Amino acid sequence: MKHNPELHYGHWIRKIIRKINSIYDHRLQQYDLTGSQLSVLFQLWKKDGLTQKDIQENLNIRPASVSGLVDTLSSKGFIVRKQDDEDARIKRLYLTEDGIKLNDLCTEIIEEIEVTITQGFSQDEKIILMSWLKKLYGNLQSLE
């Protein structure tokens, strides 16, 4: 009997992730951003002044990945690195005016994509889906 990947949850989750990333990247092109860069900006929109380590932990990505994203966002003028007032060894990341302006523009894109993702779902189904996604994430956390 042949192995059929389409019968695996992980197969569909990976397909969904790739599709969402592709849509984000396409829609964000107009602002010279990628979905990965947006993830970093989103962290700073929630709390400006985070460190790269904070972002790494929040997004659960490798330090080298965060470093590359931060370098790119900095070179585009969306964020700046500043020395911490209390500990000179620590560099904090702050949004520039251009980075702040992107918040509303990108939030609109995020909301449009979210509507498409949940199109055809009732409010109750959306609540259940969110609880299942969180449960899936929690299950995967136990493997680390």
Residue pairs with C-beta under 8 A, 6 or more apart in sequence:
5 11
6 12
9 136
13 136
20 35
20 113
20 117
21 35
23 113
24 34
24 35
24 38
24 109
24 113
25 34
25 35
27 109
27 112
27 113
28 34
28 35
28 37
28 38
28 106
28 109
31 102
31 105
31 106
32 76
33 41
33 102
33 106
36 65
36 69
37 69
37 72
37 73
37 78
38 106
39 59
39 69
40 55
40 59
40 66
40 69
40 70
40 73
40 79
41 73
41 78
41 79
41 95
41 99
41 102
41 103
41 106
42 106
43 50
43 54
43 55
43 58
43 59
44 50
44 55
44 79
44 93
44 94
44 95
44 99
45 95
45 100
45 103
48 93
48 94
48 95
49 92
49 93
49 94
50 58
50 92
50 93
51 90
51 91
51 92
51 93
52 63
52 66
52 67
52 70
52 91
52 93
53 63
55 66
55 70
55 93
56 62
56 63
56 65
56 66
59 66
70 79
70 81
70 93
73 79
73 99
74 80
74 81
77 96
77 98
77 99
78 95
78 96
78 98
78 99
78 102
79 93
79 94
79 95
79 96
79 99
80 93
80 94
80 96
81 91
81 92
81 93
81 94
82 91
82 92
82 93
82 94
83 90
83 91
83 92
84 90
84 91
84 92
118 126
118 129
121 129
